Amino acid sequence: MQNRIRAEREERGWTQAVLAERLEVSRQTVVALETGKYDPSLPLAFRLAALFGKRIEELFTPGAAK
């Protein structure tokens, strides 16, 4: 699944560590999400969307990771 997590994070000037802290996950989880090696659970996808002020569909697109 493709996602816009890195782009959204960078637009806000956040590091991976800051995003991880706000989501209450490890920085390694953020790395895996951004690289498409890990698809988030539905609750985590909702937390990401809420944190970025986006709909889940705006963050995630079906298909192969970049």
PyMOL Python script that loads the backbone (N, CA, C, O; Angstrom):
from pymol import cmd

cmd.read_pdbstr("""\
ATOM      1  N   MET A   1       0.847  -1.162   0.000  1.00  0.00           N
ATOM      2  CA  MET A   1       0.000   0.000   0.000  1.00  0.00           C
ATOM      3  C   MET A   1       0.904   1.240   0.000  1.00  0.00           C
ATOM      4  O   MET A   1       1.873   1.314   0.756  1.00  0.00           O
ATOM      5  N   GLN A   2       0.581   2.184  -0.835  1.00  0.00           N
ATOM      6  CA  GLN A   2       1.312   3.444  -0.862  1.00  0.00           C
ATOM      7  C   GLN A   2       0.716   4.379   0.180  1.00  0.00           C
ATOM      8  O   GLN A   2      -0.466   4.288   0.512  1.00  0.00           O
ATOM      9  N   ASN A   3       1.551   5.279   0.691  1.00  0.00           N
ATOM     10  CA  ASN A   3       1.028   6.227   1.676  1.00  0.00           C
ATOM     11  C   ASN A   3       1.758   7.558   1.589  1.00  0.00           C
ATOM     12  O   ASN A   3       2.817   7.673   0.972  1.00  0.00           O
ATOM     13  N   ARG A   4       1.168   8.545   2.218  1.00  0.00           N
ATOM     14  CA  ARG A   4       1.711   9.915   2.248  1.00  0.00           C
ATOM     15  C   ARG A   4       2.241  10.290   3.632  1.00  0.00           C
ATOM     16  O   ARG A   4       2.358  11.473   3.953  1.00  0.00           O
ATOM     17  N   ILE A   5       2.556   9.309   4.433  1.00  0.00           N
ATOM     18  CA  ILE A   5       2.959   9.585   5.810  1.00  0.00           C
ATOM     19  C   ILE A   5       4.222  10.439   5.845  1.00  0.00           C
ATOM     20  O   ILE A   5       4.272  11.438   6.562  1.00  0.00           O
ATOM     21  N   ARG A   6       5.239  10.060   5.083  1.00  0.00           N
ATOM     22  CA  ARG A   6       6.486  10.831   5.092  1.00  0.00           C
ATOM     23  C   ARG A   6       6.239  12.271   4.642  1.00  0.00           C
ATOM     24  O   ARG A   6       6.719  13.214   5.271  1.00  0.00           O
ATOM     25  N   ALA A   7       5.491  12.435   3.558  1.00  0.00           N
ATOM     26  CA  ALA A   7       5.220  13.784   3.043  1.00  0.00           C
ATOM     27  C   ALA A   7       4.477  14.626   4.071  1.00  0.00           C
ATOM     28  O   ALA A   7       4.812  15.792   4.280  1.00  0.00           O
ATOM     29  N   GLU A   8       3.478  14.048   4.708  1.00  0.00           N
ATOM     30  CA  GLU A   8       2.712  14.790   5.717  1.00  0.00           C
ATOM     31  C   GLU A   8       3.591  15.148   6.908  1.00  0.00           C
ATOM     32  O   GLU A   8       3.511  16.256   7.438  1.00  0.00           O
ATOM     33  N   ARG A   9       4.427  14.210   7.322  1.00  0.00           N
ATOM     34  CA  ARG A   9       5.327  14.457   8.452  1.00  0.00           C
ATOM     35  C   ARG A   9       6.312  15.575   8.118  1.00  0.00           C
ATOM     36  O   ARG A   9       6.525  16.488   8.917  1.00  0.00           O
ATOM     37  N   GLU A  10       6.910  15.494   6.927  1.00  0.00           N
ATOM     38  CA  GLU A  10       7.902  16.495   6.535  1.00  0.00           C
ATOM     39  C   GLU A  10       7.290  17.878   6.353  1.00  0.00           C
ATOM     40  O   GLU A  10       7.932  18.883   6.657  1.00  0.00           O
ATOM     41  N   GLU A  11       6.045  17.939   5.856  1.00  0.00           N
ATOM     42  CA  GLU A  11       5.365  19.231   5.715  1.00  0.00           C
ATOM     43  C   GLU A  11       5.221  19.945   7.058  1.00  0.00           C
ATOM     44  O   GLU A  11       5.191  21.174   7.125  1.00  0.00           O
ATOM     45  N   ARG A  12       5.135  19.156   8.115  1.00  0.00           N
ATOM     46  CA  ARG A  12       4.974  19.727   9.452  1.00  0.00           C
ATOM     47  C   ARG A  12       6.317  19.954  10.152  1.00  0.00           C
ATOM     48  O   ARG A  12       6.365  20.514  11.247  1.00  0.00           O
ATOM     49  N   GLY A  13       7.396  19.518   9.520  1.00  0.00           N
ATOM     50  CA  GLY A  13       8.718  19.688  10.117  1.00  0.00           C
ATOM     51  C   GLY A  13       8.993  18.731  11.263  1.00  0.00           C
ATOM     52  O   GLY A  13       9.859  18.991  12.099  1.00  0.00           O
ATOM     53  N   TRP A  14       8.258  17.619  11.308  1.00  0.00           N
ATOM     54  CA  TRP A  14       8.419  16.646  12.380  1.00  0.00           C
ATOM     55  C   TRP A  14       9.472  15.614  12.006  1.00  0.00           C
ATOM     56  O   TRP A  14       9.596  15.241  10.840  1.00  0.00           O
ATOM     57  N   THR A  15      10.219  15.159  12.981  1.00  0.00           N
ATOM     58  CA  THR A  15      11.116  14.029  12.775  1.00  0.00           C
ATOM     59  C   THR A  15      10.310  12.740  12.909  1.00  0.00           C
ATOM     60  O   THR A  15       9.157  12.755  13.340  1.00  0.00           O
ATOM     61  N   GLN A  16      10.930  11.634  12.535  1.00  0.00           N
ATOM     62  CA  GLN A  16      10.266  10.348  12.724  1.00  0.00           C
ATOM     63  C   GLN A  16      10.033  10.095  14.214  1.00  0.00           C
ATOM     64  O   GLN A  16       9.017   9.517  14.601  1.00  0.00           O
ATOM     65  N   ALA A  17      10.978  10.532  15.043  1.00  0.00           N
ATOM     66  CA  ALA A  17      10.835  10.341  16.494  1.00  0.00           C
ATOM     67  C   ALA A  17       9.652  11.130  17.046  1.00  0.00           C
ATOM     68  O   ALA A  17       8.930  10.641  17.916  1.00  0.00           O
ATOM     69  N   VAL A  18       9.454  12.339  16.549  1.00  0.00           N
ATOM     70  CA  VAL A  18       8.314  13.148  17.009  1.00  0.00           C
ATOM     71  C   VAL A  18       7.001  12.485  16.607  1.00  0.00           C
ATOM     72  O   VAL A  18       6.079  12.389  17.417  1.00  0.00           O
ATOM     73  N   LEU A  19       6.915  12.029  15.366  1.00  0.00           N
ATOM     74  CA  LEU A  19       5.692  11.356  14.926  1.00  0.00           C
ATOM     75  C   LEU A  19       5.447  10.100  15.752  1.00  0.00           C
ATOM     76  O   LEU A  19       4.317   9.833  16.161  1.00  0.00           O
ATOM     77  N   ALA A  20       6.491   9.336  15.995  1.00  0.00           N
ATOM     78  CA  ALA A  20       6.356   8.115  16.789  1.00  0.00           C
ATOM     79  C   ALA A  20       5.820   8.430  18.184  1.00  0.00           C
ATOM     80  O   ALA A  20       4.945   7.734  18.699  1.00  0.00           O
ATOM     81  N   GLU A  21       6.357   9.482  18.783  1.00  0.00           N
ATOM     82  CA  GLU A  21       5.904   9.867  20.119  1.00  0.00           C
ATOM     83  C   GLU A  21       4.428  10.266  20.104  1.00  0.00           C
ATOM     84  O   GLU A  21       3.666   9.876  20.989  1.00  0.00           O
ATOM     85  N   ARG A  22       4.031  11.037  19.104  1.00  0.00           N
ATOM     86  CA  ARG A  22       2.631  11.474  19.027  1.00  0.00           C
ATOM     87  C   ARG A  22       1.676  10.316  18.774  1.00  0.00           C
ATOM     88  O   ARG A  22       0.521  10.356  19.197  1.00  0.00           O
ATOM     89  N   LEU A  23       2.158   9.281  18.081  1.00  0.00           N
ATOM     90  CA  LEU A  23       1.327   8.107  17.800  1.00  0.00           C
ATOM     91  C   LEU A  23       1.436   7.035  18.878  1.00  0.00           C
ATOM     92  O   LEU A  23       0.672   6.071  18.893  1.00  0.00           O
ATOM     93  N   GLU A  24       2.405   7.221  19.786  1.00  0.00           N
ATOM     94  CA  GLU A  24       2.684   6.227  20.820  1.00  0.00           C
ATOM     95  C   GLU A  24       3.105   4.891  20.220  1.00  0.00           C
ATOM     96  O   GLU A  24       2.630   3.829  20.623  1.00  0.00           O
ATOM     97  N   VAL A  25       4.020   4.975  19.232  1.00  0.00           N
ATOM     98  CA  VAL A  25       4.623   3.794  18.622  1.00  0.00           C
ATOM     99  C   VAL A  25       6.130   4.024  18.592  1.00  0.00           C
ATOM    100  O   VAL A  25       6.599   5.111  18.928  1.00  0.00           O
ATOM    101  N   SER A  26       6.881   3.017  18.195  1.00  0.00           N
ATOM    102  CA  SER A  26       8.334   3.166  18.097  1.00  0.00           C
ATOM    103  C   SER A  26       8.707   3.901  16.808  1.00  0.00           C
ATOM    104  O   SER A  26       7.930   3.945  15.855  1.00  0.00           O
ATOM    105  N   ARG A  27       9.910   4.474  16.801  1.00  0.00           N
ATOM    106  CA  ARG A  27      10.395   5.122  15.587  1.00  0.00           C
ATOM    107  C   ARG A  27      10.548   4.091  14.477  1.00  0.00           C
ATOM    108  O   ARG A  27      10.351   4.410  13.304  1.00  0.00           O
ATOM    109  N   GLN A  28      10.896   2.860  14.835  1.00  0.00           N
ATOM    110  CA  GLN A  28      11.023   1.797  13.845  1.00  0.00           C
ATOM    111  C   GLN A  28       9.685   1.518  13.159  1.00  0.00           C
ATOM    112  O   GLN A  28       9.647   1.183  11.975  1.00  0.00           O
ATOM    113  N   THR A  29       8.592   1.658  13.905  1.00  0.00           N
ATOM    114  CA  THR A  29       7.266   1.492  13.306  1.00  0.00           C
ATOM    115  C   THR A  29       7.011   2.585  12.283  1.00  0.00           C
ATOM    116  O   THR A  29       6.477   2.314  11.207  1.00  0.00           O
ATOM    117  N   VAL A  30       7.386   3.817  12.603  1.00  0.00           N
ATOM    118  CA  VAL A  30       7.222   4.924  11.660  1.00  0.00           C
ATOM    119  C   VAL A  30       8.044   4.670  10.402  1.00  0.00           C
ATOM    120  O   VAL A  30       7.558   4.881   9.291  1.00  0.00           O
ATOM    121  N   VAL A  31       9.285   4.221  10.566  1.00  0.00           N
ATOM    122  CA  VAL A  31      10.142   3.907   9.412  1.00  0.00           C
ATOM    123  C   VAL A  31       9.467   2.850   8.544  1.00  0.00           C
ATOM    124  O   VAL A  31       9.396   3.002   7.324  1.00  0.00           O
ATOM    125  N   ALA A  32       8.973   1.782   9.162  1.00  0.00           N
ATOM    126  CA  ALA A  32       8.323   0.699   8.420  1.00  0.00           C
ATOM    127  C   ALA A  32       7.065   1.191   7.711  1.00  0.00           C
ATOM    128  O   ALA A  32       6.790   0.778   6.584  1.00  0.00           O
ATOM    129  N   LEU A  33       6.302   2.063   8.354  1.00  0.00           N
ATOM    130  CA  LEU A  33       5.105   2.626   7.720  1.00  0.00           C
ATOM    131  C   LEU A  33       5.488   3.466   6.504  1.00  0.00           C
ATOM    132  O   LEU A  33       4.902   3.321   5.432  1.00  0.00           O
ATOM    133  N   GLU A  34       6.478   4.347   6.679  1.00  0.00           N
ATOM    134  CA  GLU A  34       6.865   5.256   5.601  1.00  0.00           C
ATOM    135  C   GLU A  34       7.441   4.519   4.393  1.00  0.00           C
ATOM    136  O   GLU A  34       7.258   4.954   3.256  1.00  0.00           O
ATOM    137  N   THR A  35       8.121   3.430   4.630  1.00  0.00           N
ATOM    138  CA  THR A  35       8.722   2.682   3.526  1.00  0.00           C
ATOM    139  C   THR A  35       7.781   1.634   2.938  1.00  0.00           C
ATOM    140  O   THR A  35       8.133   0.952   1.976  1.00  0.00           O
ATOM    141  N   GLY A  36       6.594   1.507   3.510  1.00  0.00           N
ATOM    142  CA  GLY A  36       5.624   0.557   2.990  1.00  0.00           C
ATOM    143  C   GLY A  36       5.883  -0.873   3.393  1.00  0.00           C
ATOM    144  O   GLY A  36       5.284  -1.789   2.830  1.00  0.00           O
ATOM    145  N   LYS A  37       6.772  -1.089   4.369  1.00  0.00           N
ATOM    146  CA  LYS A  37       7.068  -2.447   4.825  1.00  0.00           C
ATOM    147  C   LYS A  37       6.056  -2.929   5.853  1.00  0.00           C
ATOM    148  O   LYS A  37       6.035  -4.107   6.210  1.00  0.00           O
ATOM    149  N   TYR A  38       5.215  -2.010   6.329  1.00  0.00           N
ATOM    150  CA  TYR A  38       4.218  -2.338   7.346  1.00  0.00           C
ATOM    151  C   TYR A  38       2.951  -1.559   7.046  1.00  0.00           C
ATOM    152  O   TYR A  38       2.982  -0.336   6.910  1.00  0.00           O
ATOM    153  N   ASP A  39       1.836  -2.272   6.944  1.00  0.00           N
ATOM    154  CA  ASP A  39       0.535  -1.615   6.792  1.00  0.00           C
ATOM    155  C   ASP A  39      -0.064  -1.465   8.191  1.00  0.00           C
ATOM    156  O   ASP A  39      -0.093  -2.429   8.956  1.00  0.00           O
ATOM    157  N   PRO A  40      -0.537  -0.281   8.527  1.00  0.00           N
ATOM    158  CA  PRO A  40      -1.028  -0.055   9.883  1.00  0.00           C
ATOM    159  C   PRO A  40      -2.329  -0.785  10.163  1.00  0.00           C
ATOM    160  O   PRO A  40      -3.107  -1.090   9.259  1.00  0.00           O
ATOM    161  N   SER A  41      -2.538  -1.054  11.437  1.00  0.00           N
ATOM    162  CA  SER A  41      -3.836  -1.575  11.863  1.00  0.00           C
ATOM    163  C   SER A  41      -4.860  -0.475  11.620  1.00  0.00           C
ATOM    164  O   SER A  41      -4.494   0.686  11.432  1.00  0.00           O
ATOM    165  N   LEU A  42      -6.112  -0.825  11.621  1.00  0.00           N
ATOM    166  CA  LEU A  42      -7.155   0.180  11.424  1.00  0.00           C
ATOM    167  C   LEU A  42      -7.126   1.254  12.517  1.00  0.00           C
ATOM    168  O   LEU A  42      -7.241   2.437  12.199  1.00  0.00           O
ATOM    169  N   PRO A  43      -6.977   0.882  13.796  1.00  0.00           N
ATOM    170  CA  PRO A  43      -6.896   1.928  14.816  1.00  0.00           C
ATOM    171  C   PRO A  43      -5.709   2.879  14.591  1.00  0.00           C
ATOM    172  O   PRO A  43      -5.843   4.085  14.799  1.00  0.00           O
ATOM    173  N   LEU A  44      -4.561   2.354  14.175  1.00  0.00           N
ATOM    174  CA  LEU A  44      -3.404   3.213  13.923  1.00  0.00           C
ATOM    175  C   LEU A  44      -3.649   4.090  12.697  1.00  0.00           C
ATOM    176  O   LEU A  44      -3.255   5.256  12.688  1.00  0.00           O
ATOM    177  N   ALA A  45      -4.282   3.557  11.681  1.00  0.00           N
ATOM    178  CA  ALA A  45      -4.610   4.358  10.494  1.00  0.00           C
ATOM    179  C   ALA A  45      -5.533   5.520  10.872  1.00  0.00           C
ATOM    180  O   ALA A  45      -5.363   6.631  10.371  1.00  0.00           O
ATOM    181  N   PHE A  46      -6.501   5.272  11.744  1.00  0.00           N
ATOM    182  CA  PHE A  46      -7.388   6.341  12.205  1.00  0.00           C
ATOM    183  C   PHE A  46      -6.619   7.384  13.016  1.00  0.00           C
ATOM    184  O   PHE A  46      -6.876   8.581  12.888  1.00  0.00           O
ATOM    185  N   ARG A  47      -5.671   6.933  13.853  1.00  0.00           N
ATOM    186  CA  ARG A  47      -4.865   7.888  14.633  1.00  0.00           C
ATOM    187  C   ARG A  47      -4.009   8.748  13.713  1.00  0.00           C
ATOM    188  O   ARG A  47      -3.890   9.955  13.924  1.00  0.00           O
ATOM    189  N   LEU A  48      -3.410   8.136  12.693  1.00  0.00           N
ATOM    190  CA  LEU A  48      -2.617   8.894  11.720  1.00  0.00           C
ATOM    191  C   LEU A  48      -3.473   9.941  11.024  1.00  0.00           C
ATOM    192  O   LEU A  48      -3.087  11.105  10.915  1.00  0.00           O
ATOM    193  N   ALA A  49      -4.635   9.515  10.557  1.00  0.00           N
ATOM    194  CA  ALA A  49      -5.525  10.434   9.850  1.00  0.00           C
ATOM    195  C   ALA A  49      -5.940  11.598  10.754  1.00  0.00           C
ATOM    196  O   ALA A  49      -5.944  12.750  10.319  1.00  0.00           O
ATOM    197  N   ALA A  50      -6.280  11.307  11.980  1.00  0.00           N
ATOM    198  CA  ALA A  50      -6.689  12.361  12.912  1.00  0.00           C
ATOM    199  C   ALA A  50      -5.531  13.310  13.206  1.00  0.00           C
ATOM    200  O   ALA A  50      -5.717  14.526  13.256  1.00  0.00           O
ATOM    201  N   LEU A  51      -4.358  12.762  13.397  1.00  0.00           N
ATOM    202  CA  LEU A  51      -3.186  13.578  13.700  1.00  0.00           C
ATOM    203  C   LEU A  51      -2.859  14.539  12.561  1.00  0.00           C
ATOM    204  O   LEU A  51      -2.484  15.688  12.796  1.00  0.00           O
ATOM    205  N   PHE A  52      -3.004  14.060  11.325  1.00  0.00           N
ATOM    206  CA  PHE A  52      -2.703  14.890  10.159  1.00  0.00           C
ATOM    207  C   PHE A  52      -3.913  15.692   9.676  1.00  0.00           C
ATOM    208  O   PHE A  52      -3.783  16.507   8.763  1.00  0.00           O
ATOM    209  N   GLY A  53      -5.071  15.476  10.269  1.00  0.00           N
ATOM    210  CA  GLY A  53      -6.267  16.195   9.844  1.00  0.00           C
ATOM    211  C   GLY A  53      -6.720  15.792   8.455  1.00  0.00           C
ATOM    212  O   GLY A  53      -7.214  16.621   7.690  1.00  0.00           O
ATOM    213  N   LYS A  54      -6.552  14.519   8.129  1.00  0.00           N
ATOM    214  CA  LYS A  54      -6.888  13.985   6.805  1.00  0.00           C
ATOM    215  C   LYS A  54      -7.833  12.805   6.954  1.00  0.00           C
ATOM    216  O   LYS A  54      -8.021  12.273   8.048  1.00  0.00           O
ATOM    217  N   ARG A  55      -8.421  12.406   5.841  1.00  0.00           N
ATOM    218  CA  ARG A  55      -9.177  11.154   5.810  1.00  0.00           C
ATOM    219  C   ARG A  55      -8.186  10.026   5.527  1.00  0.00           C
ATOM    220  O   ARG A  55      -7.141  10.253   4.918  1.00  0.00           O
ATOM    221  N   ILE A  56      -8.510   8.826   5.963  1.00  0.00           N
ATOM    222  CA  ILE A  56      -7.638   7.673   5.717  1.00  0.00           C
ATOM    223  C   ILE A  56      -7.357   7.542   4.225  1.00  0.00           C
ATOM    224  O   ILE A  56      -6.234   7.233   3.827  1.00  0.00           O
ATOM    225  N   GLU A  57      -8.377   7.775   3.397  1.00  0.00           N
ATOM    226  CA  GLU A  57      -8.219   7.637   1.949  1.00  0.00           C
ATOM    227  C   GLU A  57      -7.229   8.646   1.376  1.00  0.00           C
ATOM    228  O   GLU A  57      -6.662   8.424   0.305  1.00  0.00           O
ATOM    229  N   GLU A  58      -7.021   9.747   2.084  1.00  0.00           N
ATOM    230  CA  GLU A  58      -6.049  10.745   1.621  1.00  0.00           C
ATOM    231  C   GLU A  58      -4.623  10.344   1.980  1.00  0.00           C
ATOM    232  O   GLU A  58      -3.672  10.849   1.383  1.00  0.00           O
ATOM    233  N   LEU A  59      -4.462   9.455   2.934  1.00  0.00           N
ATOM    234  CA  LEU A  59      -3.136   9.024   3.354  1.00  0.00           C
ATOM    235  C   LEU A  59      -2.686   7.730   2.705  1.00  0.00           C
ATOM    236  O   LEU A  59      -1.494   7.538   2.465  1.00  0.00           O
ATOM    237  N   PHE A  60      -3.629   6.835   2.417  1.00  0.00           N
ATOM    238  CA  PHE A  60      -3.288   5.505   1.928  1.00  0.00           C
ATOM    239  C   PHE A  60      -3.952   5.212   0.590  1.00  0.00           C
ATOM    240  O   PHE A  60      -5.120   5.528   0.369  1.00  0.00           O
ATOM    241  N   THR A  61      -3.169   4.594  -0.300  1.00  0.00           N
ATOM    242  CA  THR A  61      -3.663   4.221  -1.619  1.00  0.00           C
ATOM    243  C   THR A  61      -3.338   2.748  -1.846  1.00  0.00           C
ATOM    244  O   THR A  61      -2.194   2.335  -1.658  1.00  0.00           O
ATOM    245  N   PRO A  62      -4.334   1.944  -2.250  1.00  0.00           N
ATOM    246  CA  PRO A  62      -4.034   0.537  -2.538  1.00  0.00           C
ATOM    247  C   PRO A  62      -2.989   0.431  -3.633  1.00  0.00           C
ATOM    248  O   PRO A  62      -2.915   1.284  -4.517  1.00  0.00           O
ATOM    249  N   GLY A  63      -2.191  -0.609  -3.571  1.00  0.00           N
ATOM    250  CA  GLY A  63      -1.156  -0.819  -4.569  1.00  0.00           C
ATOM    251  C   GLY A  63       0.178  -1.071  -3.900  1.00  0.00           C
ATOM    252  O   GLY A  63       0.298  -1.019  -2.676  1.00  0.00           O
ATOM    253  N   ALA A  64       1.164  -1.341  -4.711  1.00  0.00           N
ATOM    254  CA  ALA A  64       2.506  -1.648  -4.201  1.00  0.00           C
ATOM    255  C   ALA A  64       3.120  -0.403  -3.582  1.00  0.00           C
ATOM    256  O   ALA A  64       2.832   0.723  -3.989  1.00  0.00           O
ATOM    257  N   ALA A  65       3.968  -0.630  -2.595  1.00  0.00           N
ATOM    258  CA  ALA A  65       4.703   0.470  -1.973  1.00  0.00           C
ATOM    259  C   ALA A  65       5.692   1.048  -2.956  1.00  0.00           C
ATOM    260  O   ALA A  65       6.110   0.375  -3.898  1.00  0.00           O
ATOM    261  N   LYS A  66       6.068   2.297  -2.739  1.00  0.00           N
ATOM    262  CA  LYS A  66       7.037   2.965  -3.621  1.00  0.00           C
ATOM    263  C   LYS A  66       8.379   2.294  -3.577  1.00  0.00           C
ATOM    264  O   LYS A  66       9.309   2.726  -4.258  1.00  0.00           O
TER     265      LYS A  66
END
""", "prot")
cmd.dss("prot")
cmd.show_as("cartoon", "prot")
cmd.util.cbc("prot")
cmd.orient("prot")
